[in-house]
Amino acid sequence: MNIPLLVPSMPTAQELLPWLEKIDHNRWYTNYGPLNAQFERELARIIPCAGELALTTVSNCTVGLELALTELGLAPGARVLIPAITFVATGTSVLRAGFVPVLADVDPDTWLMTPDIARRALAQGPLDAVMPVSTFGLAQDVAARDEFSDQTGLPVVIDAAGAMGNQGVGRRTTVVFSLHATKSLGCGEGGVVASRDAGLIGRIRRATNFGIDLESPIGE
């Protein structure tokens, strides 16, 4: 027997038509057009954040994770801590960025790689960044993550692929969401990188267009 766990709420063709007509009217089909800017403003309203939020859309979550890592300025071969329980894209993004994934265990009750687990891993060997995962949409504690970064100096990028609307953005944490069709907010494909660091988001946005300077993203 099939038990549906996620039943999408899909718009009808008639509901989509006005938006397609807006695209035709604007004559802007790619590279951050007016409709995409409106979409980003709406996303900024639903992502929990205690301060001014900067974000940019990307082609998918894996690319967003890769760009978030590469734009941190880490040295080639940098060691990035990730949880052993995650989707393959978490590790793939680390490898594609030219870094080394370092696996850590997770909390048996929450299945999250907590700051305490990251501290224990750091005590066992050098790390350059930490990429925890919002496992099954369960939010990471960004205040605790900020404290971890304050104490260790290590940047934190949260893989929140399936946690849109639940995972918040902290003072020092960068968060990457998925807009894949299987996620809580899906539009077929896509991703979002969100941070309080508008400069980082600006660099990520430029990197998506071969370094060409584009219109400033939300929050910059």
BALOBA-1460 file (C-alpha; in Angstrom, 3 decimals):
// residues 220
<rec num="1" residu="m" x="0.000" y="0.000" z="0.000"/>
<rec num="2" residu="n" x="1.292" y="3.440" z="-0.945"/>
<rec num="3" residu="i" x="1.204" y="6.038" z="1.833"/>
<rec num="4" residu="p" x="1.686" y="9.577" z="0.471"/>
<rec num="5" residu="l" x="4.085" y="11.547" z="2.644"/>
<rec num="6" residu="l" x="4.197" y="14.722" z="0.562"/>
<rec num="7" residu="v" x="1.278" y="15.706" z="-1.643"/>
<rec num="8" residu="p" x="2.103" y="18.830" z="-3.664"/>
<rec num="9" residu="s" x="-0.332" y="21.697" z="-4.006"/>
<rec num="10" residu="m" x="0.033" y="22.479" z="-7.695"/>
<rec num="11" residu="p" x="-1.369" y="25.495" z="-9.565"/>
<rec num="12" residu="t" x="-3.629" y="24.891" z="-12.506"/>
<rec num="13" residu="a" x="-2.633" y="25.867" z="-16.034"/>
<rec num="14" residu="q" x="-5.073" y="28.781" z="-15.861"/>
<rec num="15" residu="e" x="-3.459" y="30.026" z="-12.623"/>
<rec num="16" residu="l" x="-0.013" y="29.867" z="-14.213"/>
<rec num="17" residu="l" x="-1.023" y="31.691" z="-17.399"/>
<rec num="18" residu="p" x="-0.961" y="35.269" z="-15.975"/>
<rec num="19" residu="w" x="2.587" y="34.727" z="-14.711"/>
<rec num="20" residu="l" x="3.720" y="33.418" z="-18.089"/>
<rec num="21" residu="e" x="2.106" y="36.451" z="-19.699"/>
<rec num="22" residu="k" x="4.098" y="38.701" z="-17.315"/>
<rec num="23" residu="i" x="7.293" y="37.047" z="-18.502"/>
<rec num="24" residu="d" x="6.322" y="37.647" z="-22.123"/>
<rec num="25" residu="h" x="5.392" y="41.239" z="-21.338"/>
<rec num="26" residu="n" x="8.762" y="41.892" z="-19.669"/>
<rec num="27" residu="r" x="10.666" y="40.094" z="-22.449"/>
<rec num="28" residu="w" x="13.099" y="38.919" z="-19.747"/>
<rec num="29" residu="y" x="13.465" y="35.153" z="-19.606"/>
<rec num="30" residu="t" x="16.653" y="34.582" z="-17.624"/>
<rec num="31" residu="n" x="19.374" y="36.234" z="-15.488"/>
<rec num="32" residu="y" x="17.401" y="37.682" z="-12.588"/>
<rec num="33" residu="g" x="14.482" y="39.397" z="-14.276"/>
<rec num="34" residu="p" x="11.634" y="41.348" z="-12.613"/>
<rec num="35" residu="l" x="9.596" y="38.234" z="-11.802"/>
<rec num="36" residu="n" x="12.596" y="36.611" z="-10.142"/>
<rec num="37" residu="a" x="13.169" y="39.773" z="-8.098"/>
<rec num="38" residu="q" x="9.549" y="39.630" z="-6.923"/>
<rec num="39" residu="f" x="10.020" y="35.965" z="-6.030"/>
<rec num="40" residu="e" x="13.125" y="36.780" z="-3.969"/>
<rec num="41" residu="r" x="11.250" y="39.485" z="-2.061"/>
<rec num="42" residu="e" x="8.541" y="36.970" z="-1.187"/>
<rec num="43" residu="l" x="11.158" y="34.432" z="-0.080"/>
<rec num="44" residu="a" x="12.784" y="37.032" z="2.178"/>
<rec num="45" residu="r" x="9.460" y="37.375" z="4.014"/>
<rec num="46" residu="i" x="9.153" y="33.686" z="4.901"/>
<rec num="47" residu="i" x="12.748" y="32.885" z="5.899"/>
<rec num="48" residu="p" x="13.140" y="33.471" z="9.671"/>
<rec num="49" residu="c" x="15.891" y="35.990" z="10.374"/>
<rec num="50" residu="a" x="16.435" y="38.368" z="13.295"/>
<rec num="51" residu="g" x="18.220" y="40.980" z="11.162"/>
<rec num="52" residu="e" x="18.451" y="42.273" z="7.617"/>
<rec num="53" residu="l" x="18.523" y="39.325" z="5.235"/>
<rec num="54" residu="a" x="20.355" y="39.037" z="1.923"/>
<rec num="55" residu="l" x="19.562" y="36.226" z="-0.492"/>
<rec num="56" residu="t" x="19.933" y="35.091" z="-4.046"/>
<rec num="57" residu="t" x="18.298" y="32.372" z="-6.098"/>
<rec num="58" residu="v" x="20.466" y="29.740" z="-7.797"/>
<rec num="59" residu="s" x="19.840" y="26.926" z="-10.251"/>
<rec num="60" residu="n" x="19.672" y="24.268" z="-7.527"/>
<rec num="61" residu="c" x="20.612" y="23.649" z="-3.896"/>
<rec num="62" residu="t" x="23.788" y="21.706" z="-4.689"/>
<rec num="63" residu="v" x="25.153" y="24.606" z="-6.734"/>
<rec num="64" residu="g" x="24.145" y="26.950" z="-3.909"/>
<rec num="65" residu="l" x="26.116" y="24.896" z="-1.371"/>
<rec num="66" residu="e" x="29.126" y="24.750" z="-3.688"/>
<rec num="67" residu="l" x="29.106" y="28.516" z="-4.304"/>
<rec num="68" residu="a" x="28.550" y="29.286" z="-0.614"/>
<rec num="69" residu="l" x="31.691" y="27.295" z="0.174"/>
<rec num="70" residu="t" x="33.855" y="28.625" z="-2.651"/>
<rec num="71" residu="e" x="33.003" y="32.255" z="-1.875"/>
<rec num="72" residu="l" x="34.167" y="31.864" z="1.742"/>
<rec num="73" residu="g" x="37.752" y="32.145" z="0.504"/>
<rec num="74" residu="l" x="38.876" y="28.771" z="1.850"/>
<rec num="75" residu="a" x="42.205" y="27.374" z="0.664"/>
<rec num="76" residu="p" x="42.215" y="24.465" z="-1.825"/>
<rec num="77" residu="g" x="41.874" y="21.178" z="0.024"/>
<rec num="78" residu="a" x="40.142" y="22.783" z="3.005"/>
<rec num="79" residu="r" x="38.483" y="20.311" z="5.372"/>
<rec num="80" residu="v" x="34.711" y="20.693" z="5.688"/>
<rec num="81" residu="l" x="32.829" y="18.809" z="8.405"/>
<rec num="82" residu="i" x="29.536" y="17.224" z="7.288"/>
<rec num="83" residu="p" x="27.179" y="14.719" z="8.924"/>
<rec num="84" residu="a" x="27.380" y="11.055" z="7.982"/>
<rec num="85" residu="i" x="23.576" y="10.974" z="7.596"/>
<rec num="86" residu="t" x="22.651" y="13.203" z="4.667"/>
<rec num="87" residu="f" x="21.871" y="13.169" z="0.952"/>
<rec num="88" residu="v" x="24.833" y="12.641" z="-1.379"/>
<rec num="89" residu="a" x="24.634" y="16.252" z="-2.631"/>
<rec num="90" residu="t" x="26.064" y="17.532" z="0.668"/>
<rec num="91" residu="g" x="29.343" y="15.748" z="0.118"/>
<rec num="92" residu="t" x="29.237" y="16.346" z="-3.636"/>
<rec num="93" residu="s" x="29.144" y="20.105" z="-3.142"/>
<rec num="94" residu="v" x="32.246" y="19.936" z="-0.919"/>
<rec num="95" residu="l" x="34.155" y="17.860" z="-3.472"/>
<rec num="96" residu="r" x="33.114" y="20.023" z="-6.416"/>
<rec num="97" residu="a" x="34.321" y="23.102" z="-4.547"/>
<rec num="98" residu="g" x="37.766" y="21.508" z="-4.301"/>
<rec num="99" residu="f" x="37.563" y="20.710" z="-0.592"/>
<rec num="100" residu="v" x="37.699" y="17.560" z="1.530"/>
<rec num="101" residu="p" x="34.542" y="16.283" z="3.273"/>
<rec num="102" residu="v" x="35.116" y="15.094" z="6.844"/>
<rec num="103" residu="l" x="32.344" y="12.893" z="8.219"/>
<rec num="104" residu="a" x="30.960" y="13.211" z="11.737"/>
<rec num="105" residu="d" x="28.271" y="11.356" z="13.635"/>
<rec num="106" residu="v" x="24.872" y="12.847" z="14.483"/>
<rec num="107" residu="d" x="22.819" y="13.160" z="17.633"/>
<rec num="108" residu="p" x="20.830" y="9.908" z="18.011"/>
<rec num="109" residu="d" x="17.669" y="11.746" z="19.104"/>
<rec num="110" residu="t" x="17.528" y="14.514" z="16.487"/>
<rec num="111" residu="w" x="19.764" y="13.123" z="13.707"/>
<rec num="112" residu="l" x="21.454" y="16.530" z="13.626"/>
<rec num="113" residu="m" x="25.171" y="17.236" z="13.679"/>
<rec num="114" residu="t" x="25.216" y="19.559" z="16.681"/>
<rec num="115" residu="p" x="27.790" y="22.230" z="17.645"/>
<rec num="116" residu="d" x="29.030" y="19.944" z="20.438"/>
<rec num="117" residu="i" x="29.661" y="17.170" z="17.915"/>
<rec num="118" residu="a" x="31.533" y="19.670" z="15.720"/>
<rec num="119" residu="r" x="33.636" y="20.748" z="18.710"/>
<rec num="120" residu="r" x="34.590" y="17.143" z="19.425"/>
<rec num="121" residu="a" x="35.533" y="16.643" z="15.777"/>
<rec num="122" residu="l" x="37.630" y="19.812" z="15.849"/>
<rec num="123" residu="a" x="39.475" y="18.512" z="18.912"/>
<rec num="124" residu="q" x="40.455" y="15.424" z="16.916"/>
<rec num="125" residu="g" x="41.851" y="17.246" z="13.870"/>
<rec num="126" residu="p" x="41.896" y="20.516" z="11.912"/>
<rec num="127" residu="l" x="38.753" y="21.834" z="10.242"/>
<rec num="128" residu="d" x="38.203" y="24.852" z="7.999"/>
<rec num="129" residu="a" x="34.398" y="24.998" z="7.790"/>
<rec num="130" residu="v" x="31.308" y="23.171" z="9.030"/>
<rec num="131" residu="m" x="28.265" y="22.180" z="6.972"/>
<rec num="132" residu="p" x="25.484" y="20.842" z="9.223"/>
<rec num="133" residu="v" x="22.240" y="19.591" z="7.697"/>
<rec num="134" residu="s" x="18.646" y="20.362" z="8.702"/>
<rec num="135" residu="t" x="17.793" y="16.668" z="8.645"/>
<rec num="136" residu="f" x="14.253" y="15.970" z="7.415"/>
<rec num="137" residu="g" x="13.486" y="19.699" z="7.781"/>
<rec num="138" residu="l" x="14.390" y="19.899" z="11.482"/>
<rec num="139" residu="a" x="15.922" y="23.329" z="12.039"/>
<rec num="140" residu="q" x="19.470" y="23.804" z="13.241"/>
<rec num="141" residu="d" x="19.861" y="26.158" z="16.240"/>
<rec num="142" residu="v" x="21.421" y="29.185" z="14.532"/>
<rec num="143" residu="a" x="22.152" y="30.951" z="17.835"/>
<rec num="144" residu="a" x="24.233" y="27.955" z="18.896"/>
<rec num="145" residu="r" x="25.867" y="27.901" z="15.486"/>
<rec num="146" residu="d" x="26.734" y="31.598" z="15.769"/>
<rec num="147" residu="e" x="28.282" y="30.950" z="19.175"/>
<rec num="148" residu="f" x="30.295" y="28.080" z="17.682"/>
<rec num="149" residu="s" x="31.642" y="30.380" z="14.936"/>
<rec num="150" residu="d" x="32.448" y="33.097" z="17.475"/>
<rec num="151" residu="q" x="34.434" y="30.640" z="19.575"/>
<rec num="152" residu="t" x="36.226" y="28.727" z="16.810"/>
<rec num="153" residu="g" x="36.389" y="31.203" z="13.934"/>
<rec num="154" residu="l" x="35.011" y="28.513" z="11.599"/>
<rec num="155" residu="p" x="32.341" y="29.510" z="9.049"/>
<rec num="156" residu="v" x="29.087" y="27.548" z="9.061"/>
<rec num="157" residu="v" x="27.001" y="26.810" z="5.960"/>
<rec num="158" residu="i" x="23.742" y="25.008" z="6.731"/>
<rec num="159" residu="d" x="22.384" y="22.556" z="4.165"/>
<rec num="160" residu="a" x="18.691" y="23.268" z="4.717"/>
<rec num="161" residu="a" x="17.544" y="21.694" z="1.462"/>
<rec num="162" residu="g" x="14.233" y="20.490" z="2.878"/>
<rec num="163" residu="a" x="13.668" y="23.111" z="5.574"/>
<rec num="164" residu="m" x="12.282" y="26.172" z="3.802"/>
<rec num="165" residu="g" x="9.947" y="28.001" z="6.199"/>
<rec num="166" residu="n" x="11.422" y="26.239" z="9.216"/>
<rec num="167" residu="q" x="15.174" y="26.908" z="9.187"/>
<rec num="168" residu="g" x="16.238" y="30.389" z="10.234"/>
<rec num="169" residu="v" x="19.340" y="32.386" z="9.325"/>
<rec num="170" residu="g" x="21.707" y="33.450" z="12.081"/>
<rec num="171" residu="r" x="24.105" y="36.328" z="12.510"/>
<rec num="172" residu="r" x="27.043" y="34.367" z="11.068"/>
<rec num="173" residu="t" x="25.449" y="31.335" z="9.422"/>
<rec num="174" residu="t" x="24.801" y="30.977" z="5.711"/>
<rec num="175" residu="v" x="21.803" y="28.815" z="4.827"/>
<rec num="176" residu="v" x="21.053" y="27.092" z="1.512"/>
<rec num="177" residu="f" x="17.549" y="25.873" z="0.609"/>
<rec num="178" residu="s" x="16.235" y="23.683" z="-2.192"/>
<rec num="179" residu="l" x="13.255" y="24.511" z="-4.405"/>
<rec num="180" residu="h" x="13.171" y="21.038" z="-5.940"/>
<rec num="181" residu="a" x="9.771" y="19.512" z="-6.623"/>
<rec num="182" residu="t" x="10.169" y="17.140" z="-3.662"/>
<rec num="183" residu="k" x="10.700" y="19.924" z="-1.096"/>
<rec num="184" residu="s" x="8.292" y="21.868" z="1.129"/>
<rec num="185" residu="l" x="8.371" y="24.809" z="-1.296"/>
<rec num="186" residu="g" x="9.044" y="23.578" z="-4.787"/>
<rec num="187" residu="c" x="8.994" y="25.187" z="-8.207"/>
<rec num="188" residu="g" x="10.353" y="22.240" z="-10.174"/>
<rec num="189" residu="e" x="14.015" y="23.056" z="-9.544"/>
<rec num="190" residu="g" x="16.112" y="25.810" z="-7.997"/>
<rec num="191" residu="g" x="17.734" y="26.892" z="-4.768"/>
<rec num="192" residu="v" x="18.188" y="29.854" z="-2.450"/>
<rec num="193" residu="v" x="21.283" y="31.039" z="-0.583"/>
<rec num="194" residu="a" x="20.488" y="33.297" z="2.404"/>
<rec num="195" residu="s" x="22.782" y="35.138" z="4.790"/>
<rec num="196" residu="r" x="23.170" y="38.272" z="6.900"/>
<rec num="197" residu="d" x="26.388" y="38.866" z="4.915"/>
<rec num="198" residu="a" x="25.264" y="40.856" z="1.869"/>
<rec num="199" residu="g" x="28.808" y="40.878" z="0.485"/>
<rec num="200" residu="l" x="28.902" y="37.074" z="0.421"/>
<rec num="201" residu="i" x="25.538" y="36.913" z="-1.321"/>
<rec num="202" residu="g" x="26.709" y="39.468" z="-3.863"/>
<rec num="203" residu="r" x="29.788" y="37.369" z="-4.676"/>
<rec num="204" residu="i" x="27.646" y="34.246" z="-5.037"/>
<rec num="205" residu="r" x="25.240" y="36.072" z="-7.330"/>
<rec num="206" residu="r" x="28.076" y="37.295" z="-9.552"/>
<rec num="207" residu="a" x="29.595" y="33.812" z="-9.624"/>
<rec num="208" residu="t" x="26.350" y="32.473" z="-11.126"/>
<rec num="209" residu="n" x="26.877" y="34.796" z="-14.115"/>
<rec num="210" residu="f" x="30.583" y="34.294" z="-14.877"/>
<rec num="211" residu="g" x="31.637" y="37.113" z="-12.565"/>
<rec num="212" residu="i" x="29.569" y="39.737" z="-14.382"/>
<rec num="213" residu="d" x="28.213" y="42.307" z="-11.934"/>
<rec num="214" residu="l" x="24.445" y="42.065" z="-11.789"/>
<rec num="215" residu="e" x="21.772" y="44.114" z="-10.099"/>
<rec num="216" residu="s" x="22.286" y="44.017" z="-6.338"/>
<rec num="217" residu="p" x="20.461" y="41.138" z="-4.571"/>
<rec num="218" residu="i" x="17.922" y="41.474" z="-1.829"/>
<rec num="219" residu="g" x="19.604" y="43.055" z="1.184"/>
<rec num="220" residu="e" x="22.689" y="44.461" z="-0.591"/>
